[in-house]
Amino acid sequence: MPEDRRKDVPGFAGIVLDAEQGKISVYWKGEAPTRIGRILNAAPRGITGRVLPAAYSKYELSIARDAFFAREDARDPASLAARGLRAGSVTALSDGTGLAVAYDVETEPLRTGAAPDTGPPIPESDIGRRITAELGVPVSLHRQPAPTPAATRQNDASPWKGGAALSTPTNKFCSSGFGAYSGAGSFLITANHCGAQGLYSDWANEPIGNVWGARPSMDAAVVKIANGYSAEYYYDGPWDTQWGKIVDGSATNWTGDYVCGSGAMSGIRCNLKIINDDTTCDIDTGVRVSPCVQAKRVFPADIALAKGDSGGPVVASSDGTYGPKMTARGIISASYGAWVVCPPVGDGVAAPTECFEGVSYVPIRPILKNFGISLRTG
């Protein structure tokens, strides 16, 4: 079920996958339909499923999240905004227990080699209790660097592929996402904050085409290709790779699952575990992006994202083999979590940049539906 329609299922709260233990937990407020039990009982050997009670449905948490942002926009005296803080993301927890708010100061200085100062603490538990009382659902707060758009492989050509370096209409560095098509033409998907109008080119300044459609609330832009056509594959490997993999379709995202991101600045980054599958992200362009999925690195020595990866594809292995075909999951939007030290230039990243432990991305299926386009697949 697409991420943006899950709240419409009465009583449904979320699904949490435990890939390591082979467990599926479905959270439901009230009595779950009998077909859910039948589906879980028919799971393949080695996979166990269970239905667990939820305090709140996804619909109820979505309504509460909207109310939270309304308070922030109005700078209510009890809001975070009134304290000079900004809610970077608000997550409807997949177990239906409430909302998790990640906040940061309104303006953060440029990171220059050391982790940014965390600043003085705020009474998170007191503020959380006050917001809980107003919204009617439990709200927890934690400080986390605000999502940062990752705007900065290197000389692509038609058929235009995903994960390649783009020169945006304002000469920013971004990455291409997936190839797509409709009766109106051939397209490349990228991030809206990279550029919502004007001409996109590759990094060697070969023109690709102009923006055909854009939606800020999805952080998605669609470039209509005037020079050639889009491909059904994306670059998979380091930032300077010549090799790619086929896109064999699309799938939805669930908390606990694993994905890979492929950007022109940092290359392919796998072993990213989905932490939240239902978040509204406030990227530092001041635009709220929803639905937004957040994933974080599993191994501390890795990175999940570098500036310049924005617009790139997020993929997953449908059979766990990470073979020549992968499934589309989303388009890279912004960072998630803390700043981390980047790998050496020329080894792990293409150029000096900033790196992060997590990535925020927009699910692919709502993007395709919004623009009325189809994914190019092999």
Residue pairs with C-beta under 8 A, 6 or more apart in sequence:
1 9
1 252
2 252
2 363
2 365
2 366
2 369
3 252
3 253
3 277
3 278
3 291
3 293
3 363
3 365
3 366
4 290
4 291
4 363
4 366
6 12
6 14
6 58
6 278
7 57
7 58
7 59
7 61
7 62
7 278
8 59
9 58
10 57
10 59
11 28
11 29
11 30
11 31
11 32
11 54
11 57
12 27
12 28
12 29
12 57
12 58
13 27
13 28
13 29
13 54
13 56
13 57
13 58
13 61
13 94
13 95
13 96
14 26
14 27
14 54
14 58
14 92
14 93
14 94
14 95
14 96
14 255
14 277
14 278
15 24
15 25
15 26
15 27
15 94
15 254
15 255
16 24
16 25
16 27
16 94
16 95
16 254
16 255
16 256
17 23
17 24
17 25
17 254
17 255
17 256
17 257
18 24
18 25
18 256
19 256
19 257
19 258
22 46
22 47
22 48
23 47
23 48
23 49
23 50
24 40
24 43
24 47
24 48
24 49
24 50
25 49
25 50
25 52
25 95
26 32
26 36
26 40
26 49
26 50
26 51
26 52
27 51
27 52
27 53
27 54
27 94
27 95
27 96
28 36
28 51
28 52
28 53
28 54
28 96
29 53
29 54
29 55
29 56
29 57
29 60
29 96
32 51
36 51
37 51
39 49
40 49
40 50
40 51
41 49
43 49
52 95
54 95
54 96
54 97
55 96
55 97
55 98
55 138
56 64
56 96
56 97
56 98
56 137
57 96
58 92
58 96
58 278
60 137
61 92
61 93
61 96
61 98
61 99
61 137
61 278
62 92
62 278
64 99
64 135
64 136
64 137
64 139
65 90
65 92
65 99
65 280
67 134
67 135
68 87
68 90
68 99
68 101
68 131
68 135
68 139
69 87
69 90
69 280
69 288
71 78
71 79
71 131
71 134
72 79
72 80
72 81
72 87
73 81
75 81
75 82
76 82
78 127
78 130
78 131
78 134
80 86
80 87
80 101
80 103
80 127
81 87
83 122
84 105
84 106
85 103
85 104
85 105
85 106
85 122
86 103
86 104
86 105
86 106
86 146
86 282
87 101
87 102
87 103
87 282
88 102
88 103
88 104
88 144
88 145
88 146
88 147
88 281
88 282
89 101
89 102
89 144
89 147
89 276
89 279
89 280
89 281
89 282
89 292
89 294
89 336
89 360
90 99
90 100
90 101
90 102
90 279
90 280
91 99
91 100
91 101
91 102
91 276
91 278
91 279
91 294
92 99
92 278
92 279
93 99
93 100
93 276
94 254
94 255
94 276
94 277
94 278
97 138
98 132
98 137
98 138
98 139
98 140
99 135
99 137
99 138
99 139
99 140
100 139
100 140
100 142
100 276
101 128
101 131
101 139
101 140
101 141
101 142
102 141
102 142
102 143
102 144
103 141
103 142
103 143
103 144
104 143
104 144
104 145
104 146
105 119
108 116
108 145
108 146
109 116
111 339
111 354
115 338
115 339
116 145
116 339
118 143
119 143
121 143
122 141
122 143
124 140
124 141
124 142
124 143
127 141
128 139
128 140
128 141
131 139
131 141
132 138
132 139
144 337
144 338
145 335
145 337
145 338
145 339
145 356
146 282
146 283
146 284
147 281
147 282
147 283
147 284
147 333
147 334
147 335
147 336
147 360
148 283
148 284
148 307
148 334
148 335
148 354
148 356
149 191
149 193
149 194
149 283
149 284
149 285
149 307
149 310
149 333
149 334
150 174
150 263
150 265
150 305
150 306
150 307
150 308
150 309
150 310
150 332
150 334
150 335
151 168
151 172
151 173
151 174
151 191
151 193
151 194
151 307
151 308
151 310
152 172
152 173
152 174
152 265
152 307
152 308
152 351
152 353
153 163
153 164
153 165
153 235
153 239
153 240
153 241
153 242
153 264
153 267
154 164
154 165
154 203
154 204
154 239
154 240
154 264
154 350
155 165
155 202
155 203
155 204
156 164
156 165
156 176
156 202
156 203
157 202
157 206
157 228
158 225
158 227
158 228
158 229
159 179
159 228
159 229
159 230
159 231
160 176
160 179
160 188
160 202
160 208
160 225
160 228
160 229
160 230
160 231
161 176
161 179
161 230
161 231
161 233
161 234
161 235
161 244
162 175
162 176
162 177
162 178
162 179
162 188
162 231
162 233
162 234
162 235
162 247
162 262
162 312
162 313
163 175
163 176
163 234
163 235
163 236
163 244
163 262
163 263
163 264
163 268
163 312
163 313
164 175
164 176
164 202
164 203
164 235
164 264
165 173
165 174
165 175
165 202
165 203
165 264
165 265
165 308
165 350
166 173
166 174
166 175
166 176
166 190
166 194
166 200
166 201
166 202
166 203
166 208
166 264
166 311
167 173
167 200
167 201
167 202
167 203
167 205
168 174
168 194
168 195
168 198
168 200
169 195
169 197
169 198
169 199
169 200
169 211
170 195
170 198
172 194
172 195
173 203
173 264
173 265
173 307
173 308
174 190
174 191
174 194
174 195
174 264
174 308
174 310
174 311
175 190
175 262
175 263
175 264
175 265
175 308
175 309
175 310
175 311
175 312
175 332
176 188
176 189
176 190
176 264
176 311
176 312
177 188
177 189
177 190
177 191
177 311
177 312
177 313
177 331
177 332
178 188
178 189
178 230
178 234
178 247
178 313
178 328
178 331
178 364
178 375
178 376
179 186
179 187
179 188
179 189
179 229
179 230
179 231
179 232
179 247
179 375
179 376
180 186
180 187
180 188
180 189
180 222
180 230
180 368
180 371
180 373
180 374
180 375
180 376
181 187
181 229
181 230
181 373
181 374
181 376
182 371
182 372
182 373
182 374
184 212
184 224
185 212
185 224
185 225
186 224
186 225
186 228
186 229
186 230
187 212
187 222
187 223
187 224
187 225
187 230
187 373
188 200
188 208
188 209
188 222
188 223
188 225
188 230
189 220
189 221
189 222
189 223
189 311
189 331
189 367
190 200
190 220
190 221
190 223
190 310
190 311
190 331
191 219
191 220
191 221
191 310
191 311
191 331
191 332
191 333
192 214
192 215
192 216
192 218
192 219
192 220
192 221
192 287
193 216
193 219
193 283
193 285
193 287
193 310
193 333
194 221
194 310
194 311
195 211
195 221
196 211
196 214
196 216
196 221
197 210
197 211
197 214
198 210
198 211
199 207
199 208
199 209
199 210
200 207
200 208
200 209
200 210
200 211
200 223
201 207
201 208
202 208
203 264
206 227
207 226
207 227
208 223
208 225
208 226
208 227
208 228
209 223
209 224
209 225
209 226
209 227
210 223
210 224
210 226
211 221
211 222
211 223
211 224
212 222
212 223
212 224
213 221
213 222
213 371
214 220
214 221
214 222
215 221
215 370
215 371
216 285
216 287
216 289
217 287
217 288
217 289
217 290
218 289
218 290
218 362
218 366
218 367
218 370
219 283
219 287
219 289
219 331
219 333
219 334
219 362
220 331
220 362
220 367
220 370
220 371
221 311
222 371
222 373
230 376
231 244
231 376
232 246
232 247
232 376
232 377
232 378
233 244
233 245
233 246
233 247
233 378
234 244
234 245
234 247
234 262
234 313
234 315
234 326
235 241
235 243
235 244
235 262
235 264
235 267
235 268
236 243
236 244
236 245
236 260
236 262
236 268
236 315
236 326
237 243
237 244
237 267
237 268
238 267
238 268
238 348
239 263
239 264
239 265
239 266
239 267
239 348
239 349
239 350
240 267
240 350
241 267
241 268
245 315
245 324
245 325
245 326
246 324
246 325
246 326
246 377
246 378
247 313
247 315
247 325
247 326
247 327
247 328
247 375
247 376
247 377
247 378
248 318
248 325
248 326
248 327
248 377
248 378
249 318
249 327
249 328
249 375
249 377
250 327
250 328
250 329
250 364
250 365
250 368
250 375
251 316
251 318
251 327
251 328
251 329
252 329
252 363
252 365
253 259
253 274
253 277
253 293
253 329
253 330
253 363
254 274
254 277
255 274
255 275
255 276
255 277
256 273
256 274
257 273
257 274
257 316
258 270
258 271
258 272
258 273
258 274
258 298
258 316
259 270
259 272
259 274
259 295
259 314
259 315
259 316
259 329
259 330
260 268
260 269
260 270
260 271
260 272
260 314
260 315
260 316
260 326
261 268
261 269
261 272
261 295
261 304
261 305
261 309
261 312
261 313
261 314
261 315
261 332
261 359
261 361
262 268
262 269
262 312
262 313
262 314
262 315
263 269
263 305
263 306
263 308
263 309
263 310
263 311
263 312
263 332
264 308
264 309
264 312
264 350
265 306
265 307
265 308
265 309
265 349
265 350
265 351
265 353
266 303
266 305
266 306
266 308
266 309
266 343
266 348
266 349
266 350
266 353
266 355
267 348
267 349
269 297
269 302
269 303
269 304
269 305
269 359
270 322
271 297
271 298
271 299
271 302
272 295
272 296
272 297
272 298
272 304
272 358
272 359
273 295
273 296
273 297
273 298
274 293
274 294
274 295
275 294
275 295
275 296
275 336
275 358
276 293
276 294
277 293
278 291
279 290
279 291
279 292
279 293
279 294
279 360
280 288
280 289
280 290
280 291
280 292
281 288
281 289
281 290
281 292
281 294
281 333
281 334
281 336
281 360
282 288
282 289
283 289
283 333
283 334
283 360
284 334
289 333
289 334
289 360
289 362
291 362
291 363
291 366
292 333
292 360
292 361
292 362
293 314
293 329
293 330
293 360
293 361
293 362
293 363
294 336
294 337
294 358
294 359
294 360
295 304
295 314
295 336
295 358
295 359
295 361
296 304
296 336
296 337
296 357
296 358
296 359
297 303
297 304
297 357
297 358
303 340
303 342
303 343
303 348
303 355
303 356
303 357
304 336
304 337
304 356
304 357
304 358
304 359
305 332
305 335
305 336
305 355
305 356
305 358
305 359
306 342
306 349
306 353
306 354
306 355
306 356
307 353
307 354
307 355
308 350
308 351
308 353
309 332
309 359
310 332
310 333
310 334
311 331
311 332
312 331
312 332
313 328
313 330
313 331
313 332
314 328
314 329
314 330
314 331
314 332
314 359
314 361
314 364
315 326
315 327
315 328
315 329
316 326
316 327
316 329
317 323
317 326
317 327
318 325
318 326
318 327
325 378
328 364
328 375
329 361
329 363
329 364
330 361
330 362
330 363
330 364
331 361
331 362
331 364
331 367
332 359
332 360
332 361
333 360
333 361
333 362
334 359
334 360
335 356
335 358
335 359
335 360
336 356
336 357
336 358
336 359
336 360
337 356
337 357
337 358
338 356
338 357
338 358
339 354
339 355
339 356
339 357
340 355
340 356
340 357
341 355
342 348
342 349
342 352
342 353
342 354
342 355
343 349
343 355
345 351
345 352
349 355
364 375
368 374
368 375
